[in-house]
Amino acid sequence: IALMWRGGCIIRSTFLGEIKRAFVQDPNLKCLLLDKFFVDKLQTYQMGWRRTIAASAMNGKAIPCLSTALSFFDGYRTEMLPANLLQAQRDYFGAHTYERNDKPAGEWEHTNWTGRGGTTASSTYNA
């Protein structure tokens, strides 16, 4: 696909050749962010990327593609994400339970967040 784009499209970036090279070199490559060429480029330019997005936000200018891409990049390289807040909300509103990071995987807990209502479980919850 990268070569088709390079052959006759307005997009004639050198990155297209690097995309092809990365997948030829490693056909099982899960994400281009794991290829050395792209790792090096991101390490070199990521602070400029961040400054651009920050300046845009400070001036009230939306750049959704750049900011969403940076958010994806940060999420992809982060071992533990803030999904615990989402899990806490799901447990609070629907008693869906959650796994704690400080306990073995597979141990599910429910917290009585309000101090009222007894021991609610998702299987017995009546709204």
ABEGO torsion letter per residue (X at the ends): XAAAAAAABABABAAAAAAAAAAAABAABABAAABAAAAAAAAAAAAAAAAAAAAAAAAGBBBAAAAAAAAAAAAAABABBAAAAAAAAAAAAAGAEBBBAABBBGBBBBBBAAGBGEBBBAAABBX
